[in-house]
Amino acid sequence: MIKEGNTVHLKGKKNSFFIKVEKDKIFSTHKGNIDLNQLIGKKFGDIIQTHTGEKFFVLKPTLFEIIMYGIKRQTQIIYPKDSAFITLKLGITDGMKVLESGVGSAALTIVMANAVKPTGKIYAFEREEKYIKQAYENLKLANLDKFVEIKHQSLEEKLPEDFFDTGFIDVREPWLYIENIKNSLKNGAAIGFLVPTTNQVSMTLTALKEHNFLDLEVVELLERHYKPVPDRLRPEDRMVAHTGYLIFAKKGF
């Protein structure tokens, strides 16, 4: 049963919309207006119509769909091909306290917040205040905002010591903040980084080694789709190739 506050995927013949259900609100499309009151009490899989008679399926969106098609982007996002791997690699699960810096549009935050609920929390630090409001709006679209606390703070500022179970850092020069990050992690905690170029990888690895981090690893993930046509199966013309280098390590002595 769909309730006020739920996020729904409205799927038409050629158009899709991801919206949060709000009482007494009208959602306008070029195919007509939708009274959101008619969604309340519906079941996923039902059909609704605009005031012009255009039909839409009411579908339950996956987190993948919300991230790729629903959230508003003010920054480049960490794609699900990376965020799912990051979340598993860091062992993020219910009850953990997770450090994040470089929130941006909150695509990775959504995935990690879904993993720590219902008793864990993401503590996100964002240097650019202009991104924070939209990040919260994106988290609300995924119904995960209550599991995230975003602070307007740079990694230059002191973090709580021996506090985080794990963390992920997506900032331009992470090697400058390794000592601060290390102090904030519990002993043995895993930490991950994303950087776009090889020279940034090298500088981050150097800093991690200087601060006695263990189990250093560098990974690049590529994603290739195929045309789903049985009699002429072949790769798509475009693919999600390099988006960034992932670096993982564990806090040592």
PAKE-980626 format. One line per field, with one value per residue (C-alpha): residue in three letters; x, y, z; residue number from 1. Coordinates in pm, whole numbers. Example, Ala and Ser with C-alpha at 12.3 -4.5 7.8 and 13.67 -1.06 7.14 Angstrom:
2
resn [Ala, Ser]
c1 [1230, 1367]
c2 [-450, -106]
c3 [780, 714]
resi [1, 2]
END
This chain:
253
resn [Met, Ile, Lys, Glu, Gly, Asn, Thr, Val, His, Leu, Lys, Gly, Lys, Lys, Asn, Ser, Phe, Phe, Ile, Lys, Val, Glu, Lys, Asp, Lys, Ile, Phe, Ser, Thr, His, Lys, Gly, Asn, Ile, Asp, Leu, Asn, Gln, Leu, Ile, Gly, Lys, Lys, Phe, Gly, Asp, Ile, Ile, Gln, Thr, His, Thr, Gly, Glu, Lys, Phe, Phe, Val, Leu, Lys, Pro, Thr, Leu, Phe, Glu, Ile, Ile, Met, Tyr, Gly, Ile, Lys, Arg, Gln, Thr, Gln, Ile, Ile, Tyr, Pro, Lys, Asp, Ser, Ala, Phe, Ile, Thr, Leu, Lys, Leu, Gly, Ile, Thr, Asp, Gly, Met, Lys, Val, Leu, Glu, Ser, Gly, Val, Gly, Ser, Ala, Ala, Leu, Thr, Ile, Val, Met, Ala, Asn, Ala, Val, Lys, Pro, Thr, Gly, Lys, Ile, Tyr, Ala, Phe, Glu, Arg, Glu, Glu, Lys, Tyr, Ile, Lys, Gln, Ala, Tyr, Glu, Asn, Leu, Lys, Leu, Ala, Asn, Leu, Asp, Lys, Phe, Val, Glu, Ile, Lys, His, Gln, Ser, Leu, Glu, Glu, Lys, Leu, Pro, Glu, Asp, Phe, Phe, Asp, Thr, Gly, Phe, Ile, Asp, Val, Arg, Glu, Pro, Trp, Leu, Tyr, Ile, Glu, Asn, Ile, Lys, Asn, Ser, Leu, Lys, Asn, Gly, Ala, Ala, Ile, Gly, Phe, Leu, Val, Pro, Thr, Thr, Asn, Gln, Val, Ser, Met, Thr, Leu, Thr, Ala, Leu, Lys, Glu, His, Asn, Phe, Leu, Asp, Leu, Glu, Val, Val, Glu, Leu, Leu, Glu, Arg, His, Tyr, Lys, Pro, Val, Pro, Asp, Arg, Leu, Arg, Pro, Glu, Asp, Arg, Met, Val, Ala, His, Thr, Gly, Tyr, Leu, Ile, Phe, Ala, Lys, Lys, Gly, Phe]
c1 [0, 144, 154, 238, 615, 680, 888, 730, 840, 577, 644, 469, 513, 807, 853, 955, 932, 1056, 855, 785, 415, 284, -74, -269, 12, -3, 282, 297, 423, 406, 155, -76, -108, -115, -302, -73, -369, -474, -148, -220, -371, -270, -57, 267, 173, -148, -217, -304, -391, -309, -590, -550, -590, -222, -157, 136, 232, 303, 623, 842, 1181, 1502, 1793, 1975, 1695, 1675, 2049, 2075, 1750, 1587, 1835, 1941, 2312, 2519, 2840, 2977, 2844, 2998, 2815, 2646, 2911, 3157, 2932, 2805, 3161, 3279, 3002, 3080, 3456, 3440, 3203, 2942, 2643, 2377, 2499, 2824, 2944, 3078, 3296, 3234, 3393, 3311, 2934, 2853, 2512, 2496, 2486, 2734, 2580, 2246, 2400, 2597, 2300, 2086, 2351, 2382, 2010, 1831, 2080, 2393, 2474, 2675, 2869, 2938, 3170, 3128, 3357, 3123, 2813, 2630, 2595, 2447, 2083, 2050, 2231, 1964, 1688, 1835, 1857, 1492, 1395, 1550, 1387, 1731, 1795, 1746, 2050, 2284, 2431, 2605, 2839, 2979, 3340, 3669, 3901, 4152, 3946, 3983, 3763, 3642, 3918, 3890, 3524, 3452, 3416, 3507, 3503, 3525, 3695, 3626, 3825, 4084, 4394, 4326, 4697, 4690, 4447, 4568, 4683, 4350, 4160, 4372, 4316, 3940, 3931, 3915, 4213, 4197, 3918, 3900, 3915, 3856, 3935, 3838, 4070, 4050, 4418, 4720, 4941, 4676, 4681, 5059, 5050, 4771, 4956, 5273, 5087, 4912, 5245, 5402, 5121, 5151, 4824, 4793, 4650, 4681, 4487, 4405, 4105, 3944, 3598, 3462, 3101, 2991, 2631, 2504, 2215, 1933, 1846, 1855, 1942, 2219, 2362, 2651, 2797, 2637, 2816, 2906, 3018, 3080, 3456, 3697, 3521, 3792, 4054, 3950, 4209, 4150, 4354, 4323, 4439, 4760, 4970]
c2 [0, 337, 601, 969, 1006, 699, 740, 595, 534, 644, 457, 564, 445, 678, 870, 791, 1002, 942, 1139, 1150, 1119, 1436, 1495, 1767, 1822, 1821, 1677, 1837, 1658, 1737, 1451, 1614, 1673, 1401, 1456, 1286, 1216, 940, 756, 722, 379, 240, -73, -95, -227, -24, 223, 592, 858, 1224, 1474, 1426, 1047, 949, 623, 548, 230, 289, 97, 60, 209, 28, 215, 170, 352, 629, 691, 671, 840, 1000, 1213, 1559, 1585, 1886, 1686, 1377, 1077, 750, 499, 187, -34, 124, 205, -152, -286, -18, -102, -475, -424, -207, -452, -184, -324, -248, -62, 74, 434, 529, 824, 983, 1294, 1442, 1385, 1566, 1451, 1168, 874, 669, 797, 645, 300, 309, 445, 158, -82, 67, 98, 69, 132, 261, 602, 776, 1078, 1281, 1580, 1814, 2113, 2277, 2403, 2450, 2073, 1988, 2088, 1890, 1594, 1582, 1610, 1314, 1115, 1196, 1068, 736, 757, 731, 1081, 982, 755, 1034, 1339, 1586, 1849, 2148, 2066, 2003, 1715, 1979, 2014, 1762, 1453, 1255, 1016, 635, 668, 526, 159, 232, 515, 632, 947, 1117, 1442, 1590, 1550, 1278, 1232, 1567, 1431, 1076, 1141, 1301, 1015, 752, 904, 897, 524, 237, -1, -236, -39, -45, 279, 348, 632, 731, 935, 987, 983, 756, 1027, 1078, 705, 712, 1006, 846, 514, 690, 866, 545, 360, 645, 610, 231, 133, -236, -444, -173, -244, -51, -148, -20, -147, -144, -205, -324, -371, -576, -509, -745, -861, -1244, -1278, -1016, -1004, -758, -496, -155, 118, 293, 163, 292, 254, 448, 648, 640, 435, 277, 245, 33, -10, -94, 104, -41, 42]
c3 [0, -105, 167, 183, 182, -34, -349, -664, -1021, -1273, -1596, -1917, -2274, -2333, -2008, -1651, -1337, -984, -730, -358, -275, -109, -7, -192, -443, -824, -1031, -1374, -1685, -2056, -2074, -1821, -1448, -1182, -856, -604, -376, -616, -544, -171, -106, -444, -480, -674, -1016, -1038, -1320, -1281, -1537, -1587, -1631, -2009, -1986, -2024, -1837, -1607, -1424, -1055, -980, -673, -757, -672, -514, -845, -1030, -772, -797, -1175, -1275, -972, -781, -893, -961, -873, -902, -1071, -880, -769, -991, -851, -1014, -769, -471, -434, -442, -197, 51, 44, 42, 354, 524, 589, 776, 1036, 1343, 1204, 1233, 890, 797, 458, 311, -26, -19, -343, -469, -210, -454, -250, 74, -28, -78, 248, 446, 320, 450, 803, 879, 1113, 1395, 1218, 1080, 811, 939, 627, 603, 305, 246, -9, 172, -161, -202, 136, 82, -240, -86, 187, -74, -262, 61, 133, -212, -109, 238, 401, 535, 900, 881, 768, 938, 707, 850, 666, 748, 571, 654, 763, 1080, 1362, 1347, 1651, 1755, 1755, 1655, 1308, 1217, 854, 604, 245, 119, -215, -212, -446, -228, 29, 110, 293, 554, 616, 972, 1068, 902, 1076, 1417, 1362, 1280, 1525, 1519, 1222, 1054, 675, 475, 107, -134, -486, -708, -1086, -1190, -1141, -990, -720, -655, -609, -368, -164, -144, -30, 250, 357, 380, 577, 832, 856, 690, 602, 313, 50, -269, -588, -802, -1124, -1219, -1575, -1677, -2020, -2133, -2426, -2662, -2549, -2901, -2922, -3291, -3293, -2944, -2928, -2690, -2663, -2855, -2530, -2193, -1842, -1843, -1621, -1351, -1088, -906, -578, -302, 8, 326, 696, 993, 1130, 1434]
resi [1, 2, 3, 4, 5, 6, 7, 8, 9, 10, 11, 12, 13, 14, 15, 16, 17, 18, 19, 20, 21, 22, 23, 24, 25, 26, 27, 28, 29, 30, 31, 32, 33, 34, 35, 36, 37, 38, 39, 40, 41, 42, 43, 44, 45, 46, 47, 48, 49, 50, 51, 52, 53, 54, 55, 56, 57, 58, 59, 60, 61, 62, 63, 64, 65, 66, 67, 68, 69, 70, 71, 72, 73, 74, 75, 76, 77, 78, 79, 80, 81, 82, 83, 84, 85, 86, 87, 88, 89, 90, 91, 92, 93, 94, 95, 96, 97, 98, 99, 100, 101, 102, 103, 104, 105, 106, 107, 108, 109, 110, 111, 112, 113, 114, 115, 116, 117, 118, 119, 120, 121, 122, 123, 124, 125, 126, 127, 128, 129, 130, 131, 132, 133, 134, 135, 136, 137, 138, 139, 140, 141, 142, 143, 144, 145, 146, 147, 148, 149, 150, 151, 152, 153, 154, 155, 156, 157, 158, 159, 160, 161, 162, 163, 164, 165, 166, 167, 168, 169, 170, 171, 172, 173, 174, 175, 176, 177, 178, 179, 180, 181, 182, 183, 184, 185, 186, 187, 188, 189, 190, 191, 192, 193, 194, 195, 196, 197, 198, 199, 200, 201, 202, 203, 204, 205, 206, 207, 208, 209, 210, 211, 212, 213, 214, 215, 216, 217, 218, 219, 220, 221, 222, 223, 224, 225, 226, 227, 228, 229, 230, 231, 232, 233, 234, 235, 236, 237, 238, 239, 240, 241, 242, 243, 244, 245, 246, 247, 248, 249, 250, 251, 252, 253]
END
